[in-house]
Amino acid sequence: MATWAKLPAAPYHFRMDTGKEVDLVLEDPAGRVVGIEVKASASIGPRDLGGLTELRNAAGRNWVRGIVLHSGASVTPFSKDLHAVPMSAVWEW
């Protein structure tokens, strides 16, 4: 449980039999789910979202959003709930 967070969240890892996975899954007490992938690449494409898409399907109505953190410089929206975000955004206000 993330005791430092305003809203407690339990951290998990998600992996399908197919090999699709998500590096970090956060679930709050209400069951809402956020997936976070970390990629070393500076450019992210739709194929980098495979694990997040599988997690979204598995989470169903509990899904909130998926984020791919990458080494690039720009935010790329893939849908209303899937975005690629520069790793540097984690440290900026």
Residue pairs with C-beta under 8 A, 6 or more apart in sequence:
1 8
1 9
1 10
2 8
2 9
2 10
2 11
2 26
7 28
7 29
8 28
8 29
9 26
9 27
9 28
9 34
10 26
10 27
10 28
11 24
11 25
11 26
12 24
12 25
12 26
12 27
13 21
13 22
13 23
13 24
13 25
14 21
14 22
14 25
14 35
14 51
14 54
14 55
14 58
15 21
15 22
16 51
16 54
18 54
20 50
20 51
20 53
20 54
21 51
22 35
22 36
22 37
22 51
22 52
22 54
22 55
22 66
23 36
23 37
23 38
24 35
24 36
24 37
24 38
25 33
25 34
25 35
25 36
25 55
26 33
26 34
26 35
26 36
27 33
27 62
31 62
32 62
32 63
32 64
33 55
33 59
33 62
33 63
33 64
34 64
34 65
34 66
34 67
35 51
35 52
35 55
35 56
35 65
35 66
35 67
36 66
36 67
36 68
36 69
37 48
37 49
37 51
37 52
37 66
37 67
37 68
37 69
38 68
38 69
38 70
38 87
39 48
39 68
39 69
39 70
39 71
40 70
40 71
41 48
41 70
41 71
41 72
42 70
42 71
42 72
42 73
43 70
43 72
44 68
44 70
44 72
44 76
44 84
46 78
48 68
48 84
49 66
49 68
49 78
49 82
52 66
52 68
52 82
53 66
53 82
55 63
55 66
56 63
56 66
56 81
56 82
63 81
64 81
65 81
65 82
65 83
66 81
66 82
66 83
67 82
67 83
67 84
67 85
68 82
68 83
68 84
68 85
69 85
69 86
69 87
69 89
69 90
70 84
70 85
70 86
70 87
71 86
71 87
72 84
72 86
73 86
73 88
74 86
75 83
75 84
75 85
75 86
75 89
76 83
76 84
77 83
78 84
